Amino acid sequence: MNTRFESNGPERITLAMTGASGAQYGLRLLDCLVREDREVHFLISKAAQLVMATETDVTLPPKPQMMQAFLTEYTGAAAGQIRVYGKEDWMSPVASGSGAPAAMVVVVMTCRPAVVTRAQGMTTTMRRAR
């Protein structure tokens, strides 16, 4: 077991950002989780990326691998501490019930994504992770 990320509380946390306003809260939470040595599985919608670029000085790269490198540098995280998964990454731990994290935070979720998730089933990685 990797002891690097052990602490009080969940070792692995999924942080999902939807298109609603509140990008600065998600970035701050990501920073806090990194400082607490948590392993963070990061999911973000395209709408949230647009909101983040509009509301903050942060413009995320479009591809998960590049985004992971960017967020690792941006937060000062250890290598592998932040993992970014794409919209249709069905092999990711967050998309599997057997590999699901102990905790998940959705920043900031509006009513529409909640309704769509229930009505349309699990059609993206973010929806499967919930």
Steps between C-alpha positions, in 0.01 A plus 500: 500500500629845411544692826578830326134600491388358838330744736188535716197461277459349153830424330359543149247766409331561167455868416256567216430844357189571294417803288347708776673806636742432783829411331702682764347279771599186312857624449529595866365161610746325269783701655382413854472130418852498356636675809328234716681232296180354355497313172258691277317353202397804296208518256389814319236574239576707190259764630692517829824547308343797320369646826841453663676684217242781526487534881866438584845542350518121446452349155525122512647302212237302308645147539491312834872414499602862434244623753641262761853634445373859514304449823790314661729794432233763581432353846848371577364146529719192512523291185188282480316688773254653251348274237285645224251289308325579174128515437482148360785331687306186589809324638564765766461396866224759551289337227513163674303408807786283623755782474281785614651750744382538858390861439387720212446876481310662214578872459249673433218277381179649369169318493520417130803265517337314789179453304684405180711245688193325635298527179764396246699248700875494539624632168827670601781429745380781729148362510622145567722623786217646704 
